[in-house]
Amino acid sequence: MIDWNKQWELHAPGFKEGFVSVALKNYGGSNHSFRLAPGAGFGDLSHPTTRLMLSLMPKEITAPVIDVGCGSGVLSLAAKTLGAPSVLGIDIDPAAIEHSQKNAKLNELECIFDTKIELVPPSPLILMNMISSEQRIAWDALPSLGSYTLIVSGYLEDEAAPTHYGTITASKTLEGWKAFAISYE
């Protein structure tokens, strides 16, 4: 059995007293913060793609959010903290769903976490932080989307930009990884 406390203590930046504190102001956001408990879900801030995603997220979110591959729930919780009216985090790993739910409860934030999505709300903000080779599988599993805004990371610096998702409106690079904000009408 994996000792998640030990793993997060070794790898998660700012891990103290059993939690990672996520200060959104460190990523160009508001003065809000929340905590993450250790667990099986990806997203303890140790990987540059998570930090890139947080830095590309709007400072205020007014659209419903879908977090594809939600892991620890870090992006879902950030979206809710930044004002998203609704947040749905999906992941294929039941342990990640359980971890996300634990983190939402810890922060008293109302998010829904599940292994599937039945219906996409109109004009959502979609968050997808996973390696590029896995993105197509996850993307193709989504129901019809219509118009959306997408923030995506998981691209190595030398990989082509994901223009197949729509029009790239912003991009950032950190430690050999890239992230993009994309609009599709």
C-alpha positions as CSV (number, residue, x, y, z in Angstrom):
1,M,0.0,0.0,0.0
2,I,1.3,3.5,-0.9
3,D,1.9,5.9,1.9
4,W,0.5,9.1,0.2
5,N,1.6,11.3,3.1
6,K,5.2,10.3,2.6
7,Q,5.0,10.6,-1.2
8,W,3.5,14.1,-1.0
9,E,6.0,15.1,1.7
10,L,8.8,14.1,-0.7
11,H,7.5,15.7,-3.8
12,A,4.7,18.3,-3.2
13,P,6.0,21.9,-2.9
14,G,4.9,23.5,0.3
15,F,3.7,20.4,2.0
16,K,3.2,21.2,5.7
17,E,1.3,19.7,8.5
18,G,-0.4,17.1,6.2
19,F,-1.5,19.5,3.4
20,V,-0.4,21.5,0.4
21,S,-1.7,25.0,0.4
22,V,-2.6,26.3,-3.0
23,A,-2.4,30.1,-3.1
24,L,-3.9,31.3,-6.4
25,K,-2.1,34.6,-6.2
26,N,1.1,32.6,-6.9
27,Y,-0.3,31.9,-10.4
28,G,-1.6,35.3,-11.2
29,G,-5.0,34.7,-9.7
30,S,-6.9,36.1,-6.7
31,N,-5.8,36.2,-3.1
32,H,-7.9,33.0,-2.5
33,S,-6.3,29.7,-1.4
34,F,-7.3,26.2,-0.6
35,R,-5.7,23.0,0.7
36,L,-5.1,19.6,-0.8
37,A,-4.8,16.5,1.3
38,P,-2.4,13.7,0.0
39,G,-3.9,11.0,-2.1
40,A,-3.9,9.0,-5.3
41,G,-4.9,11.8,-7.7
42,F,-2.4,13.7,-9.8
43,G,-2.0,17.3,-9.0
44,D,0.2,18.2,-6.0
45,L,1.8,21.2,-7.7
46,S,5.1,19.3,-8.2
47,H,4.6,19.0,-12.0
48,P,5.0,22.1,-14.2
49,T,1.8,21.3,-16.2
50,T,-0.4,21.9,-13.1
51,R,1.3,25.2,-12.4
52,L,0.9,26.2,-16.1
53,M,-2.8,25.3,-16.0
54,L,-3.4,27.5,-12.9
55,S,-1.5,30.4,-14.5
56,L,-3.7,30.3,-17.6
57,M,-7.0,30.1,-15.7
58,P,-9.1,33.3,-15.7
59,K,-8.9,35.4,-12.5
60,E,-12.7,35.2,-12.4
61,I,-14.7,32.2,-13.9
62,T,-18.3,32.7,-14.9
63,A,-18.8,29.7,-17.1
64,P,-19.5,26.1,-15.9
65,V,-16.3,24.1,-15.7
66,I,-15.5,20.5,-16.8
67,D,-12.1,19.2,-15.5
68,V,-11.2,16.2,-17.7
69,G,-8.8,13.9,-15.8
70,C,-9.4,15.8,-12.5
71,G,-6.9,13.8,-10.4
72,S,-6.6,15.4,-7.0
73,G,-9.2,18.0,-7.9
74,V,-6.7,20.8,-7.8
75,L,-8.0,22.5,-11.0
76,S,-11.6,21.9,-10.1
77,L,-11.2,23.5,-6.7
78,A,-9.3,26.4,-8.2
79,A,-12.1,26.9,-10.7
80,K,-14.8,26.9,-7.9
81,T,-12.7,29.2,-5.8
82,L,-12.5,31.6,-8.7
83,G,-16.3,31.7,-9.0
84,A,-17.3,29.0,-11.4
85,P,-21.1,28.5,-11.0
86,S,-20.7,24.7,-11.4
87,V,-17.7,22.3,-11.6
88,L,-17.7,18.7,-12.8
89,G,-14.4,16.8,-12.4
90,I,-14.2,13.5,-14.3
91,D,-11.5,10.8,-14.1
92,I,-11.3,7.2,-15.1
93,D,-9.6,6.3,-11.8
94,P,-12.1,5.8,-8.9
95,A,-9.3,6.5,-6.4
96,A,-8.8,9.9,-8.0
97,I,-12.5,10.6,-7.7
98,E,-12.4,9.7,-4.0
99,H,-9.3,11.9,-3.5
100,S,-11.0,14.9,-5.3
101,Q,-14.2,14.4,-3.2
102,K,-12.1,14.4,0.0
103,N,-10.4,17.7,-1.1
104,A,-13.7,19.4,-2.0
105,K,-15.1,18.4,1.4
106,L,-11.9,19.6,3.1
107,N,-12.4,23.0,1.6
108,E,-16.2,23.1,1.8
109,L,-16.4,23.6,-2.0
110,E,-19.3,22.2,-4.0
111,C,-18.0,20.3,-6.9
112,I,-19.2,17.1,-8.5
113,F,-16.7,14.3,-9.3
114,D,-17.6,11.3,-11.4
115,T,-16.1,8.8,-13.8
116,K,-18.3,9.9,-16.7
117,I,-20.2,12.9,-18.0
118,E,-23.7,12.6,-19.4
119,L,-24.4,16.2,-20.6
120,V,-22.1,19.1,-21.4
121,P,-23.4,22.5,-20.2
122,P,-23.5,25.3,-22.8
123,S,-20.2,27.2,-23.5
124,P,-18.2,25.5,-20.7
125,L,-14.6,26.1,-19.7
126,I,-12.9,22.8,-20.1
127,L,-9.7,22.0,-18.2
128,M,-7.5,19.1,-19.4
129,N,-4.1,18.5,-17.9
130,M,-2.7,15.2,-19.1
131,I,0.0,14.1,-21.5
132,S,-0.8,14.9,-25.1
133,S,-0.8,11.2,-26.2
134,E,-3.7,10.5,-23.8
135,Q,-5.7,13.6,-24.6
136,R,-7.3,12.3,-27.8
137,I,-8.8,9.3,-26.0
138,A,-10.2,11.5,-23.2
139,W,-11.5,14.1,-25.7
140,D,-13.2,11.5,-27.9
141,A,-15.1,10.1,-24.9
142,L,-16.8,13.5,-24.2
143,P,-20.3,14.1,-25.5
144,S,-20.9,16.8,-28.1
145,L,-19.5,20.1,-26.9
146,G,-20.7,23.0,-29.1
147,S,-18.7,26.1,-28.3
148,Y,-16.2,26.1,-25.5
149,T,-13.0,27.5,-24.0
150,L,-10.3,25.0,-23.3
151,I,-7.2,25.3,-21.2
152,V,-4.9,22.3,-21.9
153,S,-1.4,21.3,-20.9
154,G,0.7,18.2,-21.2
155,Y,2.7,19.1,-24.3
156,L,6.4,18.9,-24.4
157,E,8.2,22.1,-25.6
158,D,9.0,20.5,-29.0
159,E,5.5,19.2,-29.7
160,A,3.2,20.9,-32.2
161,A,0.5,23.1,-30.8
162,P,-2.9,21.5,-30.5
163,T,-4.7,23.6,-33.2
164,H,-7.2,20.8,-33.8
165,Y,-9.1,22.0,-30.6
166,G,-9.7,25.5,-32.0
167,T,-8.1,28.9,-32.0
168,I,-5.2,29.3,-29.6
169,T,-5.6,32.5,-27.7
170,A,-2.7,32.2,-25.3
171,S,0.2,29.9,-24.5
172,K,2.9,29.5,-21.8
173,T,6.0,27.4,-21.3
174,L,7.6,26.2,-18.1
175,E,10.4,23.7,-17.5
176,G,10.1,22.1,-20.9
177,W,6.3,21.9,-20.9
178,K,3.6,24.0,-22.7
179,A,0.0,24.9,-22.0
180,F,-2.6,26.6,-24.2
181,A,-5.8,28.6,-23.9
182,I,-8.1,27.7,-26.8
183,S,-11.4,29.0,-28.0
184,Y,-13.9,27.1,-30.2
185,E,-17.0,28.8,-31.5
